[in-house]
């Protein structure tokens, strides 16, 4: 069953500044004032275990400053903070394909452990994906997931993604060789 386009859903509101008010959270641009909250939620080995190694662990204030400076130079909707109760508690972002792959983007996301299991990430991934497909015009979104992270796979399935392939022995994290599941959502 194809997902209903985001623009037809009453709960979705995106402003020109790319703020998305959702039932469980708000997606918005990162701010310098997010530093303390960013470090508090990112500095958790349970979070780091589910993402690529370029996400530092431990996550220091200097790492947070570097990230916020980097995010400030990105496009308006390339990387967004996930805000709950006024605090940045995670992030969602994308890397656009280039050249002949310009019709696709890879998405990634993380959320502070204290907010897991509340439907926040499902809302965020669904809204962000629909924005990328229906407003930005990407035809294909890809999301690689470590096979040891079935919760992330469930988030993607609830957000309209389907598992397209299993990439055998495709990643190594903390010295452990693992499979990667590639989830895809088409426009």
C-alpha positions in Angstrom: 0.0 0.0 0.0 1.5 3.3 -1.0 1.9 6.0 1.6 -0.4 9.0 1.3 1.5 12.1 0.3 2.5 14.2 3.2 0.9 17.4 1.9 -2.5 15.8 2.4 -2.0 15.1 6.1 -3.5 17.5 8.5 -0.8 16.9 11.2 2.0 18.0 8.9 3.1 21.6 8.8 6.4 22.7 7.4 7.3 26.4 7.3 9.7 28.1 4.9 12.4 27.8 7.6 11.9 24.0 7.4 10.5 23.5 10.8 8.2 20.5 11.0 5.7 20.4 13.9 4.8 16.7 14.5 2.7 15.0 17.2 5.6 13.8 19.2 8.4 16.3 18.4 9.5 19.2 16.2 12.2 19.0 13.5 14.1 22.2 13.1 17.5 23.7 12.3 20.3 23.1 14.7 21.2 26.1 16.9 24.4 27.0 18.8 22.2 26.9 22.0 21.7 23.2 21.4 25.2 22.4 22.6 24.5 21.2 26.2 21.5 19.1 25.1 23.3 17.7 22.1 26.2 16.5 24.2 23.9 15.2 27.0 22.0 13.0 24.6 24.7 12.1 22.1 27.3 11.0 24.8 25.8 7.6 25.3 27.4 4.3 24.1 23.9 2.9 23.4 23.4 5.6 20.8 26.9 5.3 19.4 26.5 1.6 19.0 23.8 2.1 16.4 25.4 4.7 14.1 28.5 5.0 12.0 31.9 5.5 13.6 32.1 9.2 12.5 29.6 9.8 15.4 32.1 10.2 18.2 32.0 8.2 21.4 32.5 9.5 24.0 30.8 12.7 22.6 32.4 15.8 24.0 31.5 19.5 24.1 34.2 20.0 21.4 32.5 17.3 19.2 29.2 19.1 19.7 30.8 22.5 18.8 32.3 21.0 15.6 28.9 19.4 14.7 27.0 22.6 15.2 29.4 24.6 13.1 29.2 21.9 10.4 25.4 21.8 10.5 25.2 25.6 10.2 27.0 25.4 6.8 24.6 22.8 5.4 21.4 23.4 3.5 18.2 24.3 5.4 16.9 20.7 5.4 20.1 18.6 5.1 20.3 18.0 8.8 17.6 18.8 11.4 17.5 18.6 15.2 14.7 16.6 16.8 13.3 18.7 19.5 11.2 17.5 22.4 10.0 19.8 25.2 12.3 22.6 23.9 15.5 20.5 23.9 17.4 19.0 21.0 17.4 15.2 21.7 18.4 13.7 18.4 18.9 14.4 14.7 17.8 13.4 11.2 19.6 14.2 8.0 20.4 13.2 4.5 23.3 12.9 2.0 22.1 13.6 -1.5 23.3 11.4 -4.3 25.5 13.0 -7.0 25.8 12.8 -10.7 23.7 9.9 -12.1 22.6 9.1 -8.5 21.1 12.6 -8.0 17.6 11.1 -7.8 18.4 9.4 -4.5 19.4 10.4 -1.0 20.6 8.4 2.0 19.0 9.2 5.3 20.3 8.7 8.8 19.1 9.5 12.3 19.8 9.1 16.0 17.8 9.8 19.2 18.8 10.1 22.8 18.2 6.9 24.7 15.8 8.5 27.2 13.4 9.1 24.2 13.5 5.6 22.6 10.2 3.7 22.4 7.9 6.7 22.3 7.2 6.9 18.5 9.3 10.0 18.2 11.7 8.6 15.6 9.0 7.1 13.5 7.2 10.5 13.3 10.5 12.2 12.5 11.6 9.7 9.8 8.2 9.6 8.2 7.9 13.4 8.0 11.4 14.0 6.9 11.2 11.3 4.3 8.0 12.6 2.9 9.5 16.1 2.7 12.5 14.7 0.8 10.3 12.7 -1.6 7.4 15.1 -2.2 8.9 18.5 -1.7 12.6 18.1 -2.6 11.8 15.7 -5.5 14.0 12.7 -4.6 12.7 9.5 -6.2 14.5 7.1 -3.9 15.5 7.2 -0.2 17.9 4.7 1.2 18.6 3.9 4.8 21.3 1.3 5.8 20.7 -0.4 9.2 23.1 -2.6 11.1 21.4 -6.1 11.4 22.0 -5.9 15.2 19.5 -3.0 15.3 16.0 -4.3 14.6 14.4 -1.3 16.4 15.7 1.0 13.6 14.4 -1.4 11.0 10.9 -1.2 12.7 11.1 2.6 12.6 11.8 2.5 8.8 9.0 0.0 8.1 6.5 2.2 10.0 7.7 5.2 8.0 7.0 3.4 4.7 10.3 1.9 3.9 10.9 -1.7 2.7 13.9 -3.9 3.2 15.5 -4.2 -0.3 18.6 -6.2 0.5 20.9 -7.7 3.0 24.5 -6.6 2.5 26.4 -9.5 3.9 29.5 -8.8 6.0 29.3 -5.1 4.9 30.2 -3.2 8.1 32.5 -3.5 11.1 31.6 -1.8 14.3 33.6 -2.2 17.6 35.5 -5.0 16.0 32.4 -7.0 15.1 31.8 -7.8 11.4 28.1 -7.5 10.6 25.4 -7.6 7.9 23.7 -4.4 6.9 20.0 -4.2 5.9 19.3 -1.7 3.2 15.8 -0.1 3.5 14.4 1.9 0.6 11.4 4.1 0.1 10.4 5.2 -3.4 8.4 8.2 -4.4 
